[in-house]
């Protein structure tokens, strides 16, 4: 064709550019027309990552004029659908996400209409299998002949900002709302005189907040004030400050997914212990911190002049503005909800946390949960928590690294610590026994001056291979 039509190279380049703007190649190499994400035929699908956070994120997409749906919480049935097509080497987050997607499309065959399904899948770098799962999903959909199912892969390197600043701002509000209201729900389960009635009220309040969120920031603020007033009136049998608290850290998906963390949370709540699951916002704060670390390293290597010419200083300025805006939004929502007395304190300054963790645990160069979780756990124990639970998928490298660096540090200080690996199945009796022992240690834990005095000698004896002589 190029030989039969006599056009200059510049003209061919222009034609290719126009085609690329309006079209793309599908999996079979055919030419397809590009569609705006707001096109009525495009259907954005959100896999679950905690019920409240996913619902709020769905509202964020609806606010942008996107046809959006969030998937229900995974369960044993949906997870088995994923196991049926998996190799057995995949970790549980991949199976939970894939199973929910397969269940959704089993009920709505994607090839039955003209809709284009855009499935959101997060990815990350570092020592984690997450970065390969979207490849697995894409190949599976190709084998099934789902030509109109497309993956929207968002990467942690840019803090998941693929859909632009306006959408990212609404997603941030959604993440903050999901985290705080998840904490409020846990507080009501522990403190309300009538937990069932309190949770019914909570569901009503949450739906009103979502309606306010969709209407806009001003309406959201009004609904949050109203929500705080309604929740503050719930009759209680105690105060949040009186409860023993456990910080649940580990792999970002498993610790936040209701299906994965439910057994641990239920056991702790049954014993009157508050299970503070670290939020999704913590991971966003960490990815921002990692971006800053990378940008500063590039500037130090290349110099100020080159950073200014090539846009590095501009990127750092944008990061700073984003950071200040995120902090302002989070602080405002927290201030509106704090009068409820249902929000637990949690270490929050990511720069300080990572700085302390770099000296004690893992270098930020690793870029994974293993960098932030041990540091946050250590900060929580210093700020009044009574134990740390580490939860990760079975065979998860970051999860085992977290345990490997944090557990010895905690045991040297007599801090209660529990490490669990989740594969989507109920925990066997020996693991349940470990969980019960951990809960008992949390309830009896009190920071002592003697423990802080002996930790130096205990660590020194351990490093010298003389742990039997360490002070007890």
DAPECOR-V625937 format. One record per residue. N is the residue number from 1. RES is the residue in one small letter. NEAR is the number of other ideal C-beta (glycine too) atoms within 10 Angstrom. Layout:
BEGIN
N RES NEAR
N RES NEAR
END
This chain:
BEGIN
1 x 4
2 x 7
3 x 5
4 x 5
5 x 9
6 x 7
7 x 11
8 x 8
9 x 7
10 x 8
11 x 11
12 x 12
13 x 11
14 x 12
15 x 12
16 x 10
17 x 9
18 x 10
19 x 13
20 x 11
21 x 9
22 x 11
23 x 13
24 x 14
25 x 11
26 x 13
27 x 14
28 x 8
29 x 6
30 x 10
31 x 10
32 x 15
33 x 7
34 x 11
35 x 15
36 x 10
37 x 18
38 x 12
39 x 14
40 x 10
41 x 13
42 x 18
43 x 20
44 x 22
45 x 23
46 x 21
47 x 23
48 x 22
49 x 24
50 x 24
51 x 18
52 x 20
53 x 25
54 x 24
55 x 21
56 x 26
57 x 24
58 x 21
59 x 22
60 x 25
61 x 24
62 x 17
63 x 18
64 x 16
65 x 12
66 x 19
67 x 18
68 x 21
69 x 14
70 x 21
71 x 21
72 x 13
73 x 16
74 x 27
75 x 15
76 x 11
77 x 9
78 x 24
79 x 24
80 x 14
81 x 19
82 x 23
83 x 14
84 x 9
85 x 15
86 x 16
87 x 7
88 x 6
89 x 8
90 x 18
91 x 25
92 x 27
93 x 28
94 x 22
95 x 24
96 x 27
97 x 28
98 x 26
99 x 28
100 x 26
101 x 25
102 x 21
103 x 20
104 x 18
105 x 19
106 x 10
107 x 7
108 x 14
109 x 9
110 x 19
111 x 11
112 x 8
113 x 12
114 x 6
115 x 16
116 x 19
117 x 22
118 x 20
119 x 27
120 x 23
121 x 19
122 x 21
123 x 18
124 x 21
125 x 13
126 x 17
127 x 14
128 x 24
129 x 18
130 x 22
131 x 16
132 x 12
133 x 22
134 x 20
135 x 12
136 x 16
137 x 20
138 x 18
139 x 11
140 x 17
141 x 22
142 x 14
143 x 9
144 x 14
145 x 11
146 x 18
147 x 16
148 x 20
149 x 23
150 x 18
151 x 18
152 x 16
153 x 17
154 x 19
155 x 16
156 x 23
157 x 15
158 x 13
159 x 22
160 x 20
161 x 16
162 x 13
163 x 19
164 x 10
165 x 10
166 x 10
167 x 17
168 x 18
169 x 16
170 x 21
171 x 21
172 x 20
173 x 22
174 x 24
175 x 26
176 x 24
177 x 27
178 x 24
179 x 27
180 x 24
181 x 25
182 x 20
183 x 22
184 x 25
185 x 17
186 x 20
187 x 24
188 x 21
189 x 19
190 x 20
191 x 22
192 x 21
193 x 11
194 x 13
195 x 16
196 x 9
197 x 13
198 x 22
199 x 14
200 x 11
201 x 18
202 x 23
203 x 11
204 x 12
205 x 21
206 x 20
207 x 12
208 x 16
209 x 22
210 x 21
211 x 13
212 x 22
213 x 23
214 x 16
215 x 14
216 x 10
217 x 14
218 x 9
219 x 13
220 x 20
221 x 14
222 x 14
223 x 20
224 x 22
225 x 14
226 x 15
227 x 23
228 x 20
229 x 12
230 x 15
231 x 22
232 x 13
233 x 10
234 x 21
235 x 10
236 x 17
237 x 10
238 x 12
239 x 9
240 x 19
241 x 10
242 x 9
243 x 17
244 x 19
245 x 21
246 x 27
247 x 26
248 x 24
249 x 27
250 x 32
251 x 29
252 x 27
253 x 25
254 x 26
255 x 28
256 x 27
257 x 26
258 x 18
259 x 22
260 x 25
261 x 21
262 x 11
263 x 17
264 x 23
265 x 21
266 x 12
267 x 17
268 x 26
269 x 15
270 x 11
271 x 14
272 x 15
273 x 21
274 x 24
275 x 21
276 x 25
277 x 26
278 x 23
279 x 22
280 x 23
281 x 20
282 x 25
283 x 23
284 x 22
285 x 23
286 x 25
287 x 21
288 x 18
289 x 21
290 x 25
291 x 20
292 x 19
293 x 18
294 x 15
295 x 17
296 x 14
297 x 12
298 x 16
299 x 17
300 x 10
301 x 9
302 x 13
303 x 12
304 x 11
305 x 9
306 x 13
307 x 20
308 x 12
309 x 11
310 x 12
311 x 10
312 x 18
313 x 16
314 x 11
315 x 18
316 x 17
317 x 10
318 x 13
319 x 17
320 x 11
321 x 10
322 x 18
323 x 17
324 x 10
325 x 13
326 x 21
327 x 13
328 x 10
329 x 16
330 x 20
331 x 12
332 x 15
333 x 20
334 x 14
335 x 11
336 x 19
337 x 24
338 x 12
339 x 13
340 x 22
341 x 17
342 x 26
343 x 18
344 x 17
345 x 13
346 x 19
347 x 21
348 x 17
349 x 12
350 x 22
351 x 13
352 x 12
353 x 24
354 x 23
355 x 13
356 x 17
357 x 24
358 x 15
359 x 8
360 x 12
361 x 23
362 x 24
363 x 13
364 x 20
365 x 12
366 x 16
367 x 22
368 x 25
369 x 32
370 x 30
371 x 28
372 x 29
373 x 35
374 x 27
375 x 28
376 x 26
377 x 31
378 x 24
379 x 19
380 x 24
381 x 23
382 x 13
383 x 13
384 x 12
385 x 24
386 x 22
387 x 26
388 x 29
389 x 27
390 x 26
391 x 26
392 x 31
393 x 26
394 x 14
395 x 13
396 x 25
397 x 17
398 x 25
399 x 29
400 x 15
401 x 21
402 x 29
403 x 23
404 x 14
405 x 19
406 x 29
407 x 18
408 x 13
409 x 18
410 x 20
411 x 13
412 x 20
413 x 19
414 x 18
415 x 25
416 x 23
417 x 22
418 x 24
419 x 19
420 x 24
421 x 21
422 x 27
423 x 13
424 x 22
425 x 10
426 x 9
427 x 17
428 x 8
429 x 8
430 x 7
431 x 15
432 x 13
433 x 11
434 x 14
435 x 18
436 x 12
437 x 12
438 x 23
439 x 23
440 x 12
441 x 16
442 x 25
443 x 14
444 x 10
445 x 17
446 x 7
447 x 13
448 x 11
449 x 7
450 x 9
451 x 15
452 x 11
453 x 10
454 x 17
455 x 17
456 x 11
457 x 13
458 x 19
459 x 16
460 x 12
461 x 16
462 x 14
463 x 9
464 x 10
465 x 7
466 x 10
467 x 12
468 x 7
469 x 9
470 x 16
471 x 12
472 x 6
END
